[in-house]
């Protein structure tokens, strides 16, 4: 596991963007695994800016998002489908047909999980997976206790996760209780992982991820076993290492 210490959130976003652009230029048909939430917003702004400056094209890129809330339509402003269009996809030259998120309102959610796995496999797997980390160690929406051998599945969101995400909703009651998420084994099969962390509140989780025991009670700890993980974090987030 490689650590890159940066000064602040803006530098974290720039460094992550430079890695992703490098991979896009190196690979013929790059497949990116993308995340949502506040952590990657700066990264997406950097990617848009680099596109506008004609430093990168996303025409050959395919993307797979980590997760989507169960019960929210694509038009819902709190859905991750809406988030991705608003924060990235509609501002770059990516083919919308090449952008994939789980369908949280599918008639058969179990089949949707199976089909999502199949689409990732058909794409040749994920070349670079962008991750954040939850305070309880969740990656994607894989909460503590999730089996390390899990594939894309439906998960009950922990109260702490719902509370953390409530800032994006009118109130806590509106936050969905379930989500579809890539499984831990799915994430671990990515060829490269970029984990982005910023802020002092993430310091304990990062320290436990890197130095703690590998346990399903702290899902991010499994990343110790991945051969190609780069943690890009600001000084506050890496302060306990």
PASEBA-1860 file (N, C-alpha, C; in nm, 3 decimals):
! residues 241
1> XXXXXXXX> 0.084/-0.119/0.000/0.000/0.000/0.000/0.088/0.125/0.000 ~ 0.068/0.209/-0.099/0.149/0.329/-0.112/0.073/0.449/-0.054 ~ 0.145/0.532/0.021/0.084/0.653/0.078/0.138/0.777/0.008 ~ 0.047/0.864/-0.032/0.087/0.993/-0.087/0.027/1.101/0.002 ~ 0.113/1.169/0.077/0.066/1.275/0.166/0.065/1.407/0.090 ~ -0.049/1.473/0.092/-0.063/1.602/0.025/-0.102/1.707/0.129 ~ -0.097/1.832/0.087/-0.118/1.940/0.184/-0.265/1.956/0.223 ~ -0.355/1.945/0.126/-0.495/1.974/0.154/-0.587/1.903/0.053
9> XXXXXXXX> -0.715/1.927/0.066/-0.815/1.862/-0.017/-0.793/1.892/-0.165 ~ -0.761/2.018/-0.195/-0.742/2.057/-0.336/-0.626/1.981/-0.398 ~ -0.517/1.966/-0.324/-0.403/1.893/-0.378/-0.435/1.743/-0.391 ~ -0.511/1.690/-0.296/-0.556/1.551/-0.305/-0.631/1.528/-0.436 ~ -0.721/1.621/-0.467/-0.802/1.610/-0.588/-0.716/1.619/-0.714 ~ -0.619/1.708/-0.713/-0.530/1.725/-0.830/-0.444/1.601/-0.853 ~ -0.388/1.548/-0.745/-0.301/1.431/-0.757/-0.381/1.311/-0.808 ~ -0.501/1.291/-0.754/-0.586/1.181/-0.799/-0.622/1.198/-0.946
17> XXXXXXXX> -0.653/1.319/-0.986/-0.688/1.346/-1.126/-0.572/1.313/-1.219 ~ -0.452/1.349/-1.180/-0.336/1.325/-1.265/-0.313/1.174/-1.285 ~ -0.337/1.095/-1.180/-0.324/0.949/-1.191/-0.427/0.895/-1.289 ~ -0.550/0.939/-1.276/-0.658/0.890/-1.362/-0.634/0.929/-1.507 ~ -0.593/1.051/-1.532/-0.567/1.094/-1.670/-0.452/1.012/-1.729 ~ -0.353/0.985/-1.649/-0.240/0.903/-1.696/-0.289/0.765/-1.739 ~ -0.376/0.705/-1.658/-0.428/0.571/-1.692/-0.515/0.577/-1.818 ~ -0.595/0.680/-1.832/-0.680/0.695/-1.952/-0.594/0.702/-2.076
25> XXXXXXXX> -0.481/0.772/-2.067/-0.392/0.787/-2.182/-0.312/0.660/-2.209 ~ -0.291/0.578/-2.106/-0.212/0.455/-2.122/-0.295/0.339/-2.177 ~ -0.425/0.336/-2.144/-0.509/0.221/-2.174/-0.597/0.246/-2.296 ~ -0.620/0.141/-2.371/-0.699/0.154/-2.494/-0.847/0.178/-2.464 ~ -0.902/0.098/-2.373/-1.043/0.114/-2.333/-1.051/0.114/-2.181 ~ -1.012/0.225/-2.118/-1.006/0.227/-1.971/-1.143/0.213/-1.906 ~ -1.144/0.138/-1.796/-1.266/0.119/-1.717/-1.241/0.177/-1.578 ~ -1.319/0.279/-1.544/-1.303/0.346/-1.416/-1.415/0.307/-1.321
33> XXXXXXXX> -1.380/0.279/-1.197/-1.478/0.260/-1.091/-1.490/0.391/-1.016 ~ -1.611/0.444/-1.004/-1.629/0.578/-0.948/-1.708/0.575/-0.818 ~ -1.685/0.676/-0.737/-1.749/0.689/-0.607/-1.830/0.819/-0.603 ~ -1.912/0.831/-0.499/-1.992/0.953/-0.483/-1.965/1.012/-0.344 ~ -2.046/1.108/-0.304/-2.024/1.174/-0.177/-1.939/1.299/-0.195 ~ -1.901/1.359/-0.084/-1.827/1.486/-0.091/-1.679/1.467/-0.124 ~ -1.621/1.352/-0.088/-1.476/1.332/-0.108/-1.433/1.344/-0.254 ~ -1.502/1.279/-0.351/-1.452/1.288/-0.489/-1.499/1.409/-0.569
41> XXXXXXXX> -1.575/1.498/-0.508/-1.625/1.614/-0.583/-1.512/1.697/-0.643 ~ -1.406/1.718/-0.564/-1.292/1.794/-0.613/-1.222/1.724/-0.728 ~ -1.212/1.592/-0.719/-1.154/1.512/-0.828/-1.233/1.534/-0.956 ~ -1.365/1.528/-0.948/-1.448/1.542/-1.067/-1.437/1.683/-1.126 ~ -1.424/1.782/-1.041/-1.403/1.919/-1.090/-1.271/1.929/-1.166 ~ -1.168/1.863/-1.115/-1.038/1.861/-1.182/-1.048/1.789/-1.316 ~ -1.121/1.679/-1.321/-1.136/1.604/-1.446/-1.208/1.688/-1.551 ~ -1.310/1.761/-1.509/-1.383/1.850/-1.600/-1.291/1.959/-1.652
49> XXXXXXXX> -1.212/2.016/-1.563/-1.121/2.124/-1.601/-1.016/2.075/-1.700 ~ -0.962/1.956/-1.676/-0.862/1.901/-1.767/-0.923/1.870/-1.904 ~ -1.049/1.829/-1.905/-1.119/1.807/-2.032/-1.137/1.939/-2.107 ~ -1.179/2.042/-2.034/-1.201/2.173/-2.097/-1.072/2.230/-2.156 ~ -0.960/2.196/-2.091/-0.829/2.242/-2.139/-0.774/2.151/-2.248 ~ -0.855/2.053/-2.290/-0.819/1.959/-2.397/-0.699/1.872/-2.361 ~ -0.681/1.846/-2.232/-0.572/1.759/-2.187/-0.613/1.613/-2.182 ~ -0.743/1.586/-2.195/-0.792/1.449/-2.186/-0.926/1.438/-2.258
57> XXXXXXXX> -0.951/1.320/-2.315/-1.082/1.289/-2.371/-1.135/1.164/-2.301 ~ -1.265/1.160/-2.280/-1.328/1.047/-2.213/-1.409/0.961/-2.310 ~ -1.385/0.979/-2.439/-1.464/0.908/-2.540/-1.450/0.756/-2.530 ~ -1.333/0.708/-2.490/-1.310/0.563/-2.484/-1.331/0.506/-2.344 ~ -1.371/0.591/-2.250/-1.381/0.550/-2.109/-1.517/0.487/-2.080 ~ -1.514/0.380/-2.002/-1.636/0.321/-1.945/-1.628/0.333/-1.793 ~ -1.743/0.358/-1.729/-1.742/0.376/-1.584/-1.846/0.286/-1.518 ~ -1.812/0.245/-1.396/-1.904/0.169/-1.310/-1.901/0.233/-1.171
65> XXXXXXXX> -2.017/0.274/-1.124/-2.021/0.333/-0.990/-2.033/0.225/-0.883 ~ -1.984/0.258/-0.766/-1.984/0.165/-0.655/-2.124/0.127/-0.609 ~ -2.216/0.223/-0.609/-2.342/0.196/-0.543/-2.454/0.291/-0.586 ~ -2.574/0.256/-0.541/-2.692/0.340/-0.562/-2.793/0.307/-0.453 ~ -2.864/0.409/-0.411/-2.969/0.388/-0.311/-3.083/0.305/-0.370 ~ -3.141/0.219/-0.289/-3.262/0.145/-0.327/-3.382/0.237/-0.307 ~ -3.464/0.248/-0.412/-3.589/0.324/-0.402/-3.584/0.464/-0.461 ~ -3.465/0.510/-0.503/-3.456/0.643/-0.563/-3.445/0.630/-0.715
73> XXXXXXXX> -3.531/0.702/-0.787/-3.524/0.701/-0.933/-3.405/0.784/-0.980 ~ -3.368/0.766/-1.107/-3.256/0.842/-1.163/-3.280/0.992/-1.160 ~ -3.408/1.031/-1.163/-3.441/1.173/-1.164/-3.435/1.236/-1.025 ~ -3.433/1.154/-0.922/-3.427/1.206/-0.786/-3.292/1.274/-0.763 ~ -3.294/1.395/-0.715/-3.170/1.472/-0.698/-3.075/1.411/-0.597 ~ -3.123/1.321/-0.512/-3.036/1.255/-0.415/-2.983/1.121/-0.465 ~ -3.027/1.079/-0.584/-2.976/0.953/-0.639/-2.833/0.974/-0.685 ~ -2.757/0.865/-0.686/-2.619/0.876/-0.732/-2.611/0.888/-0.883
81> XXXXXXXX> -2.714/0.843/-0.953/-2.722/0.865/-1.097/-2.727/1.015/-1.126 ~ -2.813/1.084/-1.053/-2.824/1.230/-1.069/-2.693/1.298/-1.030 ~ -2.635/1.253/-0.919/-2.507/1.309/-0.871/-2.399/1.300/-0.978 ~ -2.386/1.181/-1.040/-2.280/1.162/-1.138/-2.300/1.249/-1.262 ~ -2.422/1.260/-1.309/-2.449/1.348/-1.425/-2.418/1.492/-1.389 ~ -2.462/1.534/-1.270/-2.448/1.673/-1.227/-2.303/1.710/-1.200 ~ -2.227/1.618/-1.143/-2.090/1.648/-1.102/-1.984/1.611/-1.205 ~ -2.021/1.528/-1.306/-1.917/1.487/-1.401/-1.969/1.461/-1.541
89> XXXXXXXX> -2.058/1.365/-1.558/-2.087/1.311/-1.690/-2.136/1.415/-1.791 ~ -2.222/1.506/-1.749/-2.278/1.600/-1.846/-2.180/1.712/-1.884 ~ -2.063/1.713/-1.822/-1.964/1.818/-1.847/-1.845/1.770/-1.930 ~ -1.843/1.640/-1.965/-1.731/1.584/-2.040/-1.783/1.508/-2.162 ~ -1.692/1.457/-2.245/-1.732/1.393/-2.371/-1.749/1.242/-2.359 ~ -1.793/1.195/-2.243/-1.814/1.052/-2.225/-1.947/1.012/-2.290 ~ -1.951/0.892/-2.348/-2.073/0.837/-2.404/-2.159/0.790/-2.286 ~ -2.278/0.847/-2.272/-2.364/0.811/-2.158/-2.395/0.662/-2.154
97> XXXXXXXX> -2.393/0.597/-2.270/-2.418/0.453/-2.274/-2.305/0.374/-2.207 ~ -2.191/0.438/-2.189/-2.076/0.373/-2.126/-2.066/0.402/-1.977 ~ -2.166/0.469/-1.921/-2.168/0.498/-1.777/-2.270/0.406/-1.711 ~ -2.228/0.339/-1.605/-2.313/0.237/-1.542/-2.326/0.262/-1.392 ~ -2.449/0.256/-1.345/-2.479/0.256/-1.202/-2.583/0.148/-1.177 ~ -2.584/0.089/-1.058/-2.692/-0.006/-1.027/-2.827/0.066/-1.035 ~ -2.930/-0.008/-1.071/-3.065/0.047/-1.078/-3.137/0.018/-0.947 ~ -3.152/0.121/-0.867/-3.211/0.106/-0.735/-3.362/0.089/-0.734
105> XXXXXXXX> -3.423/0.101/-0.851/-3.569/0.080/-0.859/-3.602/-0.035/-0.955 ~ -3.505/-0.124/-0.977/-3.529/-0.240/-1.063/-3.640/-0.326/-1.004 ~ -3.721/-0.388/-1.091/-3.830/-0.474/-1.045/-3.777/-0.593/-0.966 ~ -3.660/-0.644/-1.007/-3.597/-0.758/-0.939/-3.456/-0.714/-0.898 ~ -3.443/-0.672/-0.773/-3.315/-0.617/-0.728/-3.205/-0.724/-0.723 ~ -3.241/-0.846/-0.690/-3.140/-0.953/-0.687/-3.084/-0.977/-0.827 ~ -3.172/-0.977/-0.926/-3.126/-0.994/-1.065/-3.041/-0.875/-1.108 ~ -3.076/-0.755/-1.063/-2.998/-0.636/-1.096/-2.856/-0.649/-1.044
113> XXXXXXXX> -2.840/-0.705/-0.925/-2.705/-0.727/-0.869/-2.625/-0.823/-0.957 ~ -2.688/-0.931/-0.998/-2.621/-1.031/-1.084/-2.584/-0.969/-1.218 ~ -2.679/-0.893/-1.275/-2.655/-0.830/-1.405/-2.543/-0.726/-1.398 ~ -2.535/-0.655/-1.287/-2.431/-0.552/-1.272/-2.293/-0.617/-1.269 ~ -2.282/-0.727/-1.195/-2.157/-0.803/-1.193/-2.119/-0.847/-1.334 ~ -2.219/-0.894/-1.409/-2.193/-0.943/-1.545/-2.143/-0.830/-1.635 ~ -2.199/-0.711/-1.618/-2.155/-0.597/-1.701/-2.010/-0.559/-1.670 ~ -1.974/-0.564/-1.544/-1.834/-0.535/-1.507/-1.741/-0.638/-1.569
121> XXXXXXXX> -1.780/-0.763/-1.561/-1.699/-0.871/-1.617/-1.686/-0.858/-1.769 ~ -1.797/-0.823/-1.835/-1.795/-0.807/-1.981/-1.704/-0.691/-2.023 ~ -1.689/-0.593/-1.937/-1.603/-0.479/-1.966/-1.455/-0.511/-1.943 ~ -1.428/-0.629/-1.890/-1.290/-0.669/-1.864/-1.242/-0.636/-1.725 ~ -1.336/-0.599/-1.636/-1.298/-0.562/-1.500/-1.262/-0.415/-1.490 ~ -1.245/-0.369/-1.368/-1.217/-0.227/-1.344/-1.067/-0.203/-1.337 ~ -1.022/-0.107/-1.415/-0.879/-0.074/-1.418/-0.838/0.010/-1.297 ~ -0.913/0.114/-1.270/-0.884/0.202/-1.156/-1.013/0.227/-1.078
129> XXXXXXXX> -1.013/0.190/-0.952/-1.131/0.210/-0.866/-1.104/0.324/-0.768 ~ -1.188/0.425/-0.773/-1.180/0.536/-0.676/-1.263/0.497/-0.554 ~ -1.202/0.510/-0.436/-1.271/0.477/-0.311/-1.258/0.591/-0.211 ~ -1.356/0.599/-0.123/-1.342/0.675/0.001/-1.350/0.573/0.114 ~ -1.350/0.621/0.236/-1.364/0.531/0.351/-1.460/0.595/0.450 ~ -1.552/0.514/0.502/-1.644/0.562/0.604/-1.579/0.561/0.741 ~ -1.636/0.634/0.834/-1.581/0.639/0.970/-1.582/0.500/1.035 ~ -1.676/0.415/0.993/-1.682/0.279/1.047/-1.607/0.178/0.960
137> XXXXXXXX> -1.531/0.231/0.862/-1.450/0.144/0.777/-1.521/0.091/0.655 ~ -1.642/0.141/0.628/-1.709/0.088/0.508/-1.643/0.139/0.381 ~ -1.641/0.053/0.280/-1.596/0.089/0.146/-1.711/0.055/0.052 ~ -1.741/0.144/-0.042/-1.869/0.135/-0.107/-1.972/0.151/0.004 ~ -2.076/0.070/0.001/-2.169/0.067/0.114/-2.156/-0.066/0.189 ~ -2.037/-0.126/0.183/-2.014/-0.251/0.254/-1.988/-0.220/0.401 ~ -2.093/-0.238/0.481/-2.088/-0.204/0.622/-2.011/-0.310/0.702 ~ -1.970/-0.277/0.825/-1.904/-0.377/0.910/-1.984/-0.506/0.918
145> XXXXXXXX> -1.914/-0.618/0.904/-1.978/-0.748/0.905/-2.001/-0.805/0.766 ~ -1.981/-0.722/0.662/-1.998/-0.771/0.525/-1.891/-0.875/0.494 ~ -1.932/-0.984/0.433/-1.839/-1.091/0.399/-1.737/-1.043/0.296 ~ -1.611/-1.076/0.319/-1.505/-1.036/0.226/-1.524/-1.098/0.087 ~ -1.600/-1.207/0.078/-1.620/-1.272/-0.052/-1.747/-1.221/-0.122 ~ -1.805/-1.112/-0.071/-1.931/-1.062/-0.129/-1.911/-1.002/-0.267 ~ -2.013/-1.025/-0.352/-2.020/-0.960/-0.482/-2.129/-0.852/-0.472 ~ -2.162/-0.788/-0.583/-2.264/-0.683/-0.582/-2.391/-0.736/-0.513
153> XXXXXXXX> -2.441/-0.660/-0.415/-2.551/-0.708/-0.332/-2.630/-0.592/-0.273 ~ -2.743/-0.627/-0.211/-2.825/-0.529/-0.142/-2.781/-0.526/0.004 ~ -2.768/-0.405/0.059/-2.720/-0.393/0.197/-2.810/-0.301/0.277 ~ -2.826/-0.334/0.405/-2.894/-0.243/0.498/-2.792/-0.142/0.546 ~ -2.821/-0.015/0.529/-2.727/0.090/0.567/-2.724/0.106/0.719 ~ -2.603/0.114/0.773/-2.586/0.131/0.917/-2.640/0.268/0.959 ~ -2.691/0.279/1.082/-2.739/0.409/1.131/-2.635/0.519/1.118 ~ -2.507/0.485/1.143/-2.401/0.587/1.134/-2.382/0.636/0.990
161> XXXXXXXX> -2.399/0.544/0.893/-2.386/0.582/0.752/-2.503/0.671/0.710 ~ -2.624/0.633/0.752/-2.741/0.714/0.719/-2.730/0.853/0.782 ~ -2.680/0.858/0.904/-2.663/0.987/0.972/-2.560/1.073/0.900 ~ -2.449/1.009/0.856/-2.345/1.083/0.784/-2.396/1.137/0.651 ~ -2.485/1.061/0.585/-2.538/1.103/0.455/-2.661/1.193/0.466 ~ -2.712/1.210/0.587/-2.832/1.291/0.605/-2.808/1.437/0.567 ~ -2.681/1.479/0.565/-2.652/1.620/0.529/-2.692/1.651/0.385 ~ -2.707/1.547/0.302/-2.746/1.568/0.163/-2.899/1.570/0.145
169> XXXXXXXX> -2.973/1.535/0.252/-3.118/1.526/0.245/-3.181/1.634/0.333 ~ -3.313/1.648/0.321/-3.386/1.743/0.407/-3.375/1.702/0.553 ~ -3.394/1.573/0.579/-3.376/1.523/0.716/-3.344/1.374/0.710 ~ -3.308/1.318/0.824/-3.263/1.179/0.833/-3.368/1.080/0.782 ~ -3.494/1.112/0.804/-3.602/1.021/0.765/-3.606/0.997/0.615 ~ -3.552/1.090/0.537/-3.553/1.077/0.391/-3.440/0.989/0.338 ~ -3.340/0.962/0.421/-3.226/0.883/0.375/-3.269/0.737/0.360 ~ -3.253/0.678/0.240/-3.293/0.538/0.222/-3.224/0.445/0.321
177> XXXXXXXX> -3.290/0.336/0.352/-3.236/0.240/0.447/-3.155/0.129/0.381 ~ -3.168/0.118/0.248/-3.097/0.013/0.175/-3.026/0.071/0.053 ~ -2.927/-0.002/0.005/-2.855/0.037/-0.117/-2.808/-0.089/-0.188 ~ -2.780/-0.073/-0.318/-2.708/-0.176/-0.393/-2.563/-0.131/-0.396 ~ -2.473/-0.220/-0.363/-2.332/-0.184/-0.363/-2.246/-0.294/-0.425 ~ -2.140/-0.253/-0.492/-2.039/-0.351/-0.533/-1.992/-0.424/-0.409 ~ -1.971/-0.554/-0.421/-1.921/-0.630/-0.307/-1.772/-0.608/-0.284 ~ -1.726/-0.654/-0.169/-1.585/-0.636/-0.135/-1.494/-0.712/-0.231
185> XXXXXXXX> -1.534/-0.833/-0.268/-1.452/-0.910/-0.363/-1.450/-0.841/-0.499 ~ -1.562/-0.783/-0.538/-1.568/-0.709/-0.664/-1.468/-0.593/-0.662 ~ -1.468/-0.519/-0.553/-1.375/-0.407/-0.539/-1.230/-0.457/-0.541 ~ -1.205/-0.567/-0.471/-1.069/-0.619/-0.461/-1.016/-0.671/-0.594 ~ -1.105/-0.701/-0.688/-1.061/-0.747/-0.820/-1.023/-0.631/-0.913 ~ -1.043/-0.508/-0.868/-0.996/-0.393/-0.947/-0.844/-0.402/-0.959 ~ -0.793/-0.364/-1.075/-0.648/-0.375/-1.097/-0.570/-0.272/-1.013 ~ -0.632/-0.158/-0.989/-0.568/-0.051/-0.911/-0.675/0.020/-0.830
193> XXXXXXXX> -0.640/0.059/-0.708/-0.734/0.131/-0.622/-0.672/0.262/-0.577 ~ -0.748/0.370/-0.591/-0.710/0.501/-0.538/-0.805/0.533/-0.424 ~ -0.754/0.538/-0.303/-0.837/0.571/-0.188/-0.809/0.715/-0.147 ~ -0.912/0.797/-0.150/-0.898/0.941/-0.120/-0.950/0.971/0.019 ~ -0.869/1.041/0.098/-0.911/1.077/0.234/-0.867/1.219/0.265 ~ -0.958/1.289/0.331/-0.929/1.429/0.366/-0.994/1.462/0.500 ~ -0.922/1.532/0.584/-0.978/1.581/0.709/-0.944/1.495/0.829 ~ -0.935/1.561/0.943/-0.895/1.496/1.069/-0.993/1.388/1.113
201> XXXXXXXX> -1.121/1.404/1.078/-1.221/1.308/1.124/-1.201/1.169/1.063 ~ -1.126/1.163/0.953/-1.099/1.033/0.890/-0.969/0.969/0.940 ~ -0.894/1.040/1.024/-0.760/0.994/1.064/-0.763/0.858/1.134 ~ -0.858/0.839/1.226/-0.863/0.713/1.300/-0.897/0.597/1.208 ~ -0.992/0.619/1.115/-1.030/0.513/1.022/-0.913/0.475/0.932 ~ -0.840/0.574/0.884/-0.725/0.547/0.796/-0.618/0.469/0.871 ~ -0.591/0.509/0.994/-0.490/0.440/1.074/-0.528/0.295/1.097 ~ -0.656/0.272/1.128/-0.702/0.135/1.153/-0.699/0.052/1.024
209> XXXXXXXX> -0.730/0.116/0.912/-0.728/0.047/0.783/-0.588/-0.005/0.752 ~ -0.487/0.075/0.781/-0.350/0.043/0.742/-0.277/-0.039/0.847 ~ -0.302/-0.007/0.976/-0.223/-0.070/1.083/-0.302/-0.173/1.165 ~ -0.434/-0.173/1.150/-0.515/-0.263/1.231/-0.521/-0.403/1.175 ~ -0.587/-0.493/1.249/-0.602/-0.631/1.201/-0.701/-0.634/1.085 ~ -0.683/-0.732/0.998/-0.776/-0.750/0.886/-0.899/-0.822/0.939 ~ -1.012/-0.754/0.933/-1.134/-0.808/0.992/-1.256/-0.759/0.916 ~ -1.355/-0.847/0.902/-1.480/-0.808/0.837/-1.554/-0.702/0.918
217> XXXXXXXX> -1.516/-0.685/1.044/-1.578/-0.581/1.126/-1.525/-0.442/1.088 ~ -1.421/-0.439/1.007/-1.368/-0.312/0.955/-1.333/-0.336/0.808 ~ -1.434/-0.327/0.720/-1.418/-0.374/0.581/-1.294/-0.320/0.507 ~ -1.260/-0.194/0.529/-1.147/-0.135/0.455/-1.014/-0.203/0.487 ~ -1.008/-0.277/0.597/-0.883/-0.344/0.635/-0.839/-0.445/0.530 ~ -0.932/-0.497/0.451/-0.897/-0.596/0.348/-0.806/-0.536/0.241 ~ -0.806/-0.403/0.230/-0.721/-0.339/0.130/-0.573/-0.363/0.155 ~ -0.539/-0.404/0.277/-0.400/-0.441/0.306/-0.353/-0.555/0.216
225> XXXXXXXX> -0.448/-0.634/0.167/-0.413/-0.751/0.085/-0.413/-0.721/-0.065 ~ -0.455/-0.602/-0.103/-0.458/-0.570/-0.247/-0.318/-0.530/-0.293 ~ -0.274/-0.577/-0.410/-0.137/-0.552/-0.454/-0.110/-0.411/-0.505 ~ -0.215/-0.331/-0.529/-0.191/-0.200/-0.593/-0.289/-0.094/-0.541 ~ -0.268/-0.054/-0.417/-0.351/0.050/-0.355/-0.265/0.173/-0.329 ~ -0.317/0.289/-0.370/-0.253/0.416/-0.336/-0.350/0.498/-0.252 ~ -0.307/0.534/-0.132/-0.386/0.621/-0.046/-0.337/0.764/-0.066 ~ -0.425/0.850/-0.114/-0.391/0.991/-0.132/-0.466/1.068/-0.024
233> XXXXXXXX> -0.392/1.119/0.072/-0.457/1.185/0.185/-0.386/1.311/0.227 ~ -0.464/1.404/0.279/-0.401/1.527/0.330/-0.340/1.500/0.468 ~ -0.263/1.598/0.515/-0.187/1.578/0.640/-0.278/1.548/0.756 ~ -0.397/1.608/0.759/-0.490/1.585/0.871/-0.539/1.441/0.871 ~ -0.574/1.389/0.755/-0.627/1.253/0.746/-0.522/1.147/0.777 ~ -0.396/1.179/0.750/-0.287/1.082/0.772/-0.208/1.112/0.900 ~ -0.266/1.195/0.985/-0.192/1.245/1.103/-0.160/1.138/1.205 ~ -0.231/1.025/1.205/-0.205/0.920/1.306/-0.109/0.813/1.255
241> X> -0.058/0.829/1.134/0.033/0.727/1.079/0.178/0.764/1.106
END
